[in-house]
Amino acid sequence: MQVNEVENYDVIIVGGGVAGLNTALHLDSRLRVLLLCKRESTLCNSSLAQGGMVSVYDEANDSCALHIEDTMIAGRGENNREAVTVLSRESHLAADELIALGVDFDRDEQGNYHLTLEGGHSRHRILHHKDSTGREIVDKMLAAVRQRENVELLDNALVCDIKQIAGGYSLNVLQGGEHRTLSARFCVLATGGLGRLYQYTTNSAIATGDGIAMAYQMGARIRNLSYIQFHPTAFHNDKRECFLISEAVRGSGAYLLNCHGKRFMDRYDERLELAPRDVVSQAIMKEQEATGSKDFYLDISHKDSDYLRGRFPMIYTNLLERGFDLTKEPIPIYPCQHYLMGGIDVDLYSRTTLDGLYAVGECSHTGVHGRNRLASNSLLEGIVFGRRAALDINERAGQSGEELRPYPFKPDVYTADIPKGTRTEIRSIMQRSHFVLPNRQLAEEGFIRINDIRFLLEHGQFRQNADYVEARSLATCAYLILREIM
């Protein structure tokens, strides 16, 4: 549906990944809801998720207690155990609701849902749709949202600013070259991560930390923004957006090899290739120092080729297009930025420290992931806490509220663009100073320059376009990260 002439809503959701979509699906049908997508509605990190979604579905061979423990171990014990418990206990419900929407999770020969294994898990508990689970879930959720008469969906809507007003929030939204002010009593940030803060990332182009930066500017509490996950098995090339080779490939028996074609994980962790992501990424960096080479490989060619093509069709095809056959040869890999564990601090119902402002998905800090996210917990987190945000809003929406008076955003009268190379410089600073093994000295040096860039963007007279908004967000997030680790 297209946005009508009404500019005031009950709820505005910023972001169309699984967290934002599931929030919309669980909001009361009597509420007028607007869901904003920065680009086209299908472009989000959720759609890129390959491996699957955790669910304690096979209760005969698994339990919430085991899943909670695996999550806590992966997060180095820095998780919020209460949030992890909520995540695990609601995982079966999350799966059932997705199945009811028509999500086609793979089944085994007996017709039971096929649960696979990934690094850090002690049981097979990953529901998946071959190796493109995120896309399957987003497509089915999006179709369901489009059927909701109370939900309006607006694509290519860039949020330039958010202001807290009496009784709610006003958003300055740029669409089709025109700025408009949209207001709502409740605002839900589902803006994803900040992967474009790095030279190399598995994240899509929209992951520039906008929601986090805007929440910070409004005074919301931000926690553990320096807790960034670097995935150990991204396809090794020189492109900014790196193709991810799923955790499930290692879960299916792939070996990690060094420049000499030898396995090496036995020198770093008893779990070998099935150690959590941070452990494997750090092991690769230590092995690089030992061998003097950045050449690393993932090899699953010892497995049946028909099985691999059937289990990993998307990965197989994508690698083939890049000149590598997964079934016949090792694949070059190297760690790159993948996920954010910190973010806008929220409680168990996704409420931020600002009344009426919620955050769900990767931009939020529920405490579920601790210092390192366990594989395939991300889709589950967005779904579980998106639902909980909606339930809280439903309960509060019946209470009387103030009439919304939109914030008077200043007209966009400037014509100058930001200095060329601003975003490139930010990425370079972060790649050098806060990669797998952070460099404190470079972080301190980088912080000074980032602070200068941030001041320029905040106070300079620049045209409010996507380049400016995203650069300002990246500078703000880089500032918060480096300040945190110094």
C-alpha positions as CSV (number, residue, x, y, z in Angstrom):
1,M,0.0,0.0,0.0
2,Q,1.0,3.6,-0.6
3,V,1.1,6.1,2.2
4,N,-2.1,8.2,2.3
5,E,-2.4,11.9,3.2
6,V,-2.4,11.2,7.0
7,E,1.0,12.2,8.4
8,N,0.3,11.0,12.0
9,Y,0.4,7.4,12.9
10,D,0.1,5.2,16.0
11,V,3.3,3.4,15.3
12,I,6.2,4.1,12.9
13,I,8.6,1.2,12.3
14,V,12.0,2.1,10.8
15,G,13.4,-0.9,9.0
16,G,12.0,-3.9,7.1
17,G,14.0,-6.9,8.2
18,V,12.6,-9.8,10.3
19,A,12.5,-7.7,13.5
20,G,10.6,-4.8,11.9
21,L,8.3,-7.1,10.0
22,N,7.4,-9.3,13.0
23,T,6.7,-6.2,15.0
24,A,4.2,-5.1,12.4
25,L,2.6,-8.5,12.2
26,H,1.9,-8.6,15.9
27,L,0.6,-5.0,16.3
28,D,-3.1,-4.7,17.0
29,S,-5.1,-4.3,13.8
30,R,-6.8,-1.2,15.2
31,L,-3.5,0.7,15.2
32,R,-2.4,2.8,12.2
33,V,1.1,1.5,11.4
34,L,3.7,2.8,9.0
35,L,6.8,0.7,8.1
36,L,9.6,2.6,6.5
37,C,12.3,0.8,4.3
38,K,15.5,2.7,3.5
39,R,15.7,1.2,0.1
40,E,13.5,-1.5,-1.6
41,S,11.7,-3.6,1.0
42,T,13.6,-6.8,0.1
43,L,17.1,-5.2,0.8
44,C,18.0,-6.0,4.4
45,N,20.6,-8.1,6.3
46,S,17.9,-10.5,7.3
47,S,17.5,-11.6,3.7
48,L,21.3,-12.4,3.5
49,A,21.1,-14.9,6.4
50,Q,22.1,-18.3,5.1
51,G,22.4,-20.8,7.9
52,G,19.0,-20.7,9.5
53,M,17.2,-20.0,12.8
54,V,17.7,-21.6,16.1
55,S,14.7,-23.3,17.7
56,V,14.6,-25.8,20.5
57,Y,12.2,-27.8,18.4
58,D,13.4,-31.4,19.0
59,E,12.7,-31.5,22.8
60,A,13.5,-35.2,23.0
61,N,17.1,-34.5,22.1
62,D,17.5,-30.9,23.1
63,S,16.4,-28.4,25.8
64,C,16.3,-24.8,26.5
65,A,18.9,-25.3,29.2
66,L,21.4,-26.6,26.7
67,H,20.7,-23.8,24.2
68,I,21.0,-21.2,27.0
69,E,24.3,-22.7,28.1
70,D,25.7,-22.8,24.5
71,T,24.6,-19.1,24.1
72,M,26.3,-18.1,27.3
73,I,29.5,-19.9,26.5
74,A,29.7,-18.3,23.0
75,G,29.1,-14.9,24.6
76,R,31.9,-15.4,27.1
77,G,29.4,-15.2,30.0
78,E,28.7,-11.5,29.3
79,N,25.1,-12.2,28.2
80,N,22.0,-11.2,30.0
81,R,20.8,-14.6,31.2
82,E,17.2,-13.5,31.6
83,A,17.1,-12.3,28.0
84,V,18.8,-15.5,26.8
85,T,16.1,-17.5,28.7
86,V,13.3,-15.5,27.0
87,L,15.0,-16.1,23.6
88,S,15.2,-19.8,24.1
89,R,11.8,-20.4,25.7
90,E,10.1,-18.5,22.9
91,S,12.0,-20.2,20.1
92,H,9.5,-23.0,19.5
93,L,6.7,-20.4,19.3
94,A,8.7,-18.3,16.9
95,A,9.2,-21.4,14.6
96,D,5.5,-22.3,14.8
97,E,4.4,-18.8,13.8
98,L,6.8,-18.8,10.8
99,I,5.5,-22.2,9.7
100,A,2.0,-20.8,10.0
101,L,3.0,-18.0,7.6
102,G,4.2,-20.6,5.1
103,V,7.9,-20.6,5.7
104,D,9.2,-23.7,4.0
105,F,11.8,-25.2,6.4
106,D,13.6,-28.2,5.0
107,R,12.5,-31.7,6.1
108,D,14.3,-35.0,6.3
109,E,13.3,-38.3,4.5
110,Q,10.9,-39.1,7.3
111,G,9.1,-35.7,6.9
112,N,10.5,-34.3,10.1
113,Y,12.0,-30.8,10.2
114,H,15.7,-31.1,9.4
115,L,17.8,-29.6,12.2
116,T,21.4,-28.9,11.4
117,L,24.5,-28.2,13.5
118,E,26.6,-25.0,13.6
119,G,29.7,-23.8,15.4
120,G,29.2,-23.4,19.2
121,H,26.1,-25.6,19.4
122,S,26.0,-28.8,21.3
123,R,22.9,-30.1,19.5
124,H,21.3,-30.1,16.1
125,R,18.8,-27.2,16.4
126,I,19.0,-25.0,13.4
127,L,15.9,-24.8,11.2
128,H,16.7,-23.8,7.6
129,H,15.5,-23.4,4.1
130,K,18.5,-24.9,2.2
131,D,21.1,-22.1,2.5
132,S,18.9,-19.1,2.0
133,T,16.7,-19.1,5.2
134,G,16.7,-15.4,5.7
135,R,15.3,-14.7,2.2
136,E,12.6,-17.3,2.7
137,I,11.5,-15.9,6.0
138,V,11.6,-12.2,4.8
139,D,9.6,-13.1,1.7
140,K,6.8,-14.8,3.6
141,M,6.7,-12.2,6.3
142,L,6.6,-9.4,3.8
143,A,3.7,-11.1,1.9
144,A,1.8,-11.3,5.2
145,V,2.5,-7.6,6.1
146,R,1.2,-6.5,2.7
147,Q,-2.1,-8.2,3.5
148,R,-2.6,-6.1,6.7
149,E,-5.0,-3.3,6.0
150,N,-3.7,-1.2,9.0
151,V,0.0,-1.4,7.9
152,E,1.3,1.0,5.2
153,L,4.7,0.2,3.6
154,L,6.9,2.9,2.2
155,D,10.0,2.0,0.2
156,N,13.0,4.2,-0.5
157,A,12.3,6.3,2.5
158,L,15.4,7.7,4.1
159,V,15.0,8.8,7.7
160,C,17.2,11.9,8.0
161,D,16.4,12.8,11.7
162,I,14.2,11.7,14.6
163,K,13.1,14.1,17.4
164,Q,11.2,13.3,20.5
165,I,8.1,15.4,20.9
166,A,5.3,15.6,23.5
167,G,3.6,12.3,23.4
168,G,5.7,10.7,20.7
169,Y,8.2,11.1,17.9
170,S,8.6,13.1,14.6
171,L,10.7,11.8,11.7
172,N,12.2,13.8,8.9
173,V,11.9,11.5,5.9
174,L,13.4,12.0,2.5
175,Q,11.6,10.2,-0.4
176,G,11.6,11.0,-4.0
177,G,13.7,14.1,-3.4
178,E,11.1,15.6,-1.0
179,H,11.3,15.9,2.8
180,R,8.2,15.1,4.8
181,T,7.5,15.1,8.5
182,L,5.8,11.9,9.9
183,S,4.9,11.5,13.5
184,A,3.7,8.7,15.8
185,R,3.1,8.0,19.4
186,F,5.5,5.0,19.3
187,C,8.6,4.6,17.2
188,V,10.3,1.2,16.7
189,L,13.9,1.3,15.4
190,A,14.7,-1.9,13.4
191,T,17.5,-0.4,11.4
192,G,20.0,-3.2,11.5
193,G,23.8,-3.1,12.0
194,L,26.8,-1.0,11.0
195,G,28.8,-3.2,8.7
196,R,29.5,-0.4,6.3
197,L,31.7,1.1,8.9
198,Y,34.4,-1.4,7.7
199,Q,36.2,-1.8,4.4
200,Y,35.0,-5.4,4.2
201,T,31.7,-6.7,5.5
202,T,29.0,-9.3,4.8
203,N,26.4,-6.6,5.4
204,S,24.2,-5.0,2.7
205,A,24.6,-1.3,1.7
206,I,21.9,-0.1,4.1
207,A,23.9,-1.1,7.2
208,T,25.2,2.3,8.3
209,G,24.1,2.4,11.9
210,D,21.5,5.2,11.3
211,G,19.1,4.1,14.0
212,I,21.8,3.8,16.6
213,A,23.2,7.2,15.8
214,M,19.8,8.9,15.9
215,A,18.9,7.2,19.2
216,Y,22.2,8.4,20.7
217,Q,21.5,11.9,19.6
218,M,18.1,11.8,21.3
219,G,19.8,10.6,24.5
220,A,19.0,6.9,24.5
221,R,21.5,4.7,26.2
222,I,23.9,2.8,23.9
223,R,25.8,-0.2,25.3
224,N,28.7,-2.4,24.1
225,L,28.9,-0.9,20.6
226,S,32.5,-2.1,20.4
227,Y,31.2,-5.8,20.6
228,I,31.5,-6.5,16.9
229,Q,31.6,-10.0,15.4
230,F,34.0,-10.8,12.6
231,H,32.9,-13.9,10.7
232,P,35.8,-16.3,10.0
233,T,34.6,-17.7,6.7
234,A,33.8,-14.8,4.3
235,F,34.9,-15.4,0.7
236,H,38.3,-13.8,0.3
237,N,38.3,-11.1,-2.3
238,D,38.7,-7.3,-2.6
239,K,35.1,-6.4,-2.8
240,R,33.5,-4.2,-0.1
241,E,30.5,-6.5,0.4
242,C,32.0,-10.0,1.0
243,F,30.0,-13.1,0.2
244,L,29.5,-15.2,3.3
245,I,30.1,-18.9,3.4
246,S,27.6,-20.1,6.1
247,E,28.5,-21.5,9.5
248,A,26.5,-24.5,8.3
249,V,29.3,-25.5,6.0
250,R,31.6,-26.0,8.9
251,G,28.7,-27.7,10.7
252,S,28.5,-30.1,7.8
253,G,32.1,-31.1,8.2
254,A,34.3,-28.6,6.4
255,Y,37.9,-28.2,7.4
256,L,39.8,-24.9,7.9
257,L,43.2,-25.0,6.2
258,N,46.2,-22.6,6.4
259,C,48.5,-21.5,3.5
260,H,50.2,-24.9,3.6
261,G,46.9,-26.7,3.1
262,K,47.0,-28.0,6.7
263,R,44.3,-28.0,9.4
264,F,45.3,-25.8,12.3
265,M,42.4,-25.4,14.7
266,D,43.7,-28.2,16.9
267,R,46.4,-25.7,18.1
268,Y,43.8,-23.2,19.3
269,D,40.6,-24.9,20.5
270,E,39.5,-28.4,21.2
271,R,36.2,-27.8,19.4
272,L,38.3,-27.4,16.2
273,E,36.3,-26.0,13.3
274,L,33.1,-26.0,15.4
275,A,34.4,-23.4,17.8
276,P,32.4,-20.1,18.1
277,R,33.1,-17.5,15.5
278,D,35.3,-15.2,17.6
279,V,37.5,-18.1,18.6
280,V,38.0,-19.2,15.0
281,S,38.6,-15.6,13.7
282,Q,41.2,-15.0,16.4
283,A,42.8,-18.4,15.6
284,I,43.1,-17.4,11.9
285,M,44.8,-14.1,12.9
286,K,47.3,-16.0,15.2
287,E,48.0,-18.5,12.5
288,Q,48.6,-15.7,10.0
289,E,51.2,-14.3,12.4
290,A,52.8,-17.8,12.7
291,T,52.9,-18.5,9.0
292,G,53.3,-14.9,7.6
293,S,50.5,-15.5,5.2
294,K,46.9,-14.3,4.8
295,D,46.0,-17.3,2.7
296,F,43.3,-19.5,4.3
297,Y,40.8,-22.0,2.9
298,L,37.6,-23.8,3.7
299,D,37.5,-27.3,2.3
300,I,34.4,-29.6,2.2
301,S,35.3,-31.3,-1.1
302,H,35.7,-34.6,0.8
303,K,31.9,-34.7,1.2
304,D,29.5,-36.1,-1.4
305,S,29.1,-33.6,-4.3
306,D,25.4,-34.3,-4.8
307,Y,24.7,-33.7,-1.1
308,L,26.7,-30.4,-1.2
309,R,24.8,-29.1,-4.3
310,G,21.5,-30.0,-2.7
311,R,22.3,-28.7,0.8
312,F,24.1,-25.5,-0.3
313,P,22.7,-24.5,-3.7
314,M,23.0,-20.8,-3.3
315,I,26.6,-20.9,-1.9
316,Y,27.5,-23.5,-4.6
317,T,26.2,-21.3,-7.4
318,N,27.7,-18.1,-6.0
319,L,31.1,-19.6,-5.6
320,L,31.0,-21.2,-9.1
321,E,30.3,-17.7,-10.5
322,R,33.5,-16.6,-8.7
323,G,35.5,-19.4,-10.3
324,F,35.5,-22.0,-7.4
325,D,33.8,-25.3,-7.2
326,L,32.8,-26.1,-3.6
327,T,32.6,-29.8,-4.4
328,K,36.1,-30.1,-5.8
329,E,38.5,-27.6,-4.2
330,P,39.2,-25.5,-1.1
331,I,37.7,-22.1,-1.1
332,P,39.7,-19.0,-0.1
333,I,38.3,-17.3,3.1
334,Y,39.3,-14.6,5.5
335,P,37.5,-12.9,8.5
336,C,35.5,-9.8,7.9
337,Q,32.9,-7.7,9.7
338,H,29.6,-9.5,10.1
339,Y,27.4,-8.6,13.1
340,L,26.9,-6.2,16.0
341,M,26.2,-7.5,19.5
342,G,25.8,-4.1,21.2
343,G,23.5,-1.3,20.3
344,I,20.6,0.7,21.7
345,D,20.0,-0.7,25.2
346,V,16.6,-2.2,25.7
347,D,14.7,-4.3,28.3
348,L,12.9,-7.6,27.8
349,Y,10.1,-5.8,25.9
350,S,12.5,-3.9,23.6
351,R,11.9,-0.6,25.4
352,T,14.7,1.8,25.2
353,T,15.5,4.4,27.9
354,L,13.3,6.9,26.1
355,D,9.5,6.5,26.6
356,G,7.8,5.3,23.5
357,L,11.0,4.5,21.6
358,Y,11.7,0.8,21.0
359,A,14.6,-1.0,19.3
360,V,14.5,-4.5,17.8
361,G,16.9,-6.7,15.9
362,E,20.6,-6.0,15.3
363,C,20.4,-2.3,16.2
364,S,19.3,-3.2,19.7
365,H,21.2,-4.4,22.7
366,T,19.1,-7.0,24.5
367,G,22.1,-8.6,26.1
368,V,21.3,-11.9,24.4
369,H,24.6,-12.3,22.6
370,G,27.1,-11.1,25.2
371,R,30.5,-10.5,23.6
372,N,30.0,-13.0,20.7
373,R,26.8,-14.1,19.0
374,L,26.1,-17.8,18.7
375,A,25.4,-18.9,15.2
376,S,21.8,-18.5,14.0
377,N,20.6,-16.7,17.1
378,S,20.2,-13.4,15.2
379,L,17.0,-14.2,13.2
380,L,15.5,-15.7,16.3
381,E,16.3,-12.6,18.4
382,G,14.7,-10.2,15.9
383,I,11.6,-12.3,15.7
384,V,11.2,-12.9,19.4
385,F,11.9,-9.3,20.6
386,G,9.9,-7.8,17.7
387,R,6.9,-9.7,18.9
388,R,7.5,-8.6,22.5
389,A,7.8,-5.0,21.4
390,A,4.4,-5.2,19.6
391,L,2.7,-6.8,22.6
392,D,3.9,-4.0,24.9
393,I,2.8,-1.3,22.4
394,N,-0.6,-3.0,22.1
395,E,-1.0,-2.8,25.9
396,R,0.0,0.8,26.1
397,A,-1.8,2.0,23.0
398,G,-5.2,1.9,24.7
399,Q,-4.1,4.5,27.2
400,S,-5.0,8.1,26.3
401,G,-2.2,10.1,24.8
402,E,-1.4,13.7,23.9
403,E,-2.3,15.1,20.6
404,L,0.9,15.0,18.4
405,R,2.4,18.3,17.4
406,P,5.0,17.5,14.7
407,Y,8.6,18.8,15.2
408,P,9.4,21.8,13.0
409,F,12.4,20.5,11.1
410,K,14.4,23.1,9.3
411,P,14.1,23.2,5.5
412,D,17.0,21.6,3.6
413,V,18.4,24.7,2.0
414,Y,22.1,23.8,1.6
415,T,23.5,22.5,-1.7
416,A,27.1,21.5,-0.8
417,D,28.0,17.8,-0.6
418,I,30.2,16.3,2.1
419,P,33.9,16.2,1.3
420,K,34.8,13.5,-1.1
421,G,36.3,10.4,0.6
422,T,34.8,11.0,4.0
423,R,33.2,7.6,4.3
424,T,36.3,5.9,2.9
425,E,38.5,7.5,5.6
426,I,36.1,6.4,8.3
427,R,36.2,2.8,7.0
428,S,40.0,2.8,6.8
429,I,40.3,4.0,10.4
430,M,38.0,1.3,11.7
431,Q,39.5,-1.5,9.6
432,R,43.0,-0.7,11.0
433,S,42.1,0.0,14.6
434,H,39.2,-2.3,15.5
435,F,39.5,-5.5,13.5
436,V,39.6,-9.0,15.0
437,L,42.4,-8.1,17.4
438,P,41.9,-4.4,18.2
439,N,44.9,-2.0,18.1
440,R,44.7,0.4,21.0
441,Q,47.3,2.8,19.8
442,L,45.7,3.1,16.3
443,A,42.3,3.4,18.0
444,E,43.5,6.4,20.0
445,E,44.9,8.0,16.9
446,G,41.8,7.2,14.9
447,F,39.5,8.6,17.6
448,I,41.0,12.1,17.2
449,R,40.3,12.1,13.5
450,I,36.9,10.6,13.8
451,N,35.9,13.3,16.3
452,D,37.0,15.9,13.8
453,I,34.9,14.3,11.0
454,R,31.9,14.0,13.3
455,F,32.1,17.7,14.3
456,L,32.3,18.7,10.7
457,L,29.3,16.7,9.7
458,E,27.2,17.8,12.7
459,H,27.9,21.5,12.3
460,G,28.7,21.9,8.6
461,Q,26.3,23.2,6.0
462,F,25.7,20.1,3.8
463,R,22.8,18.9,1.7
464,Q,20.7,16.3,3.5
465,N,21.0,13.4,1.1
466,A,21.8,9.7,1.7
467,D,25.5,10.3,1.5
468,Y,25.4,12.9,4.3
469,V,23.0,11.0,6.6
470,E,24.9,7.8,6.3
471,A,28.3,9.4,6.8
472,R,27.0,11.2,9.9
473,S,25.7,7.9,11.2
474,L,29.0,6.1,10.5
475,A,31.1,8.9,12.1
476,T,28.8,8.8,15.2
477,C,29.1,5.0,15.6
478,A,32.8,5.0,15.0
479,Y,33.2,7.7,17.7
480,L,31.2,5.6,20.2
481,I,33.1,2.4,19.4
482,L,36.6,3.9,19.7
483,R,35.6,5.9,22.8
484,E,34.4,2.7,24.4
485,I,37.7,0.8,23.9
486,M,40.1,3.5,24.8
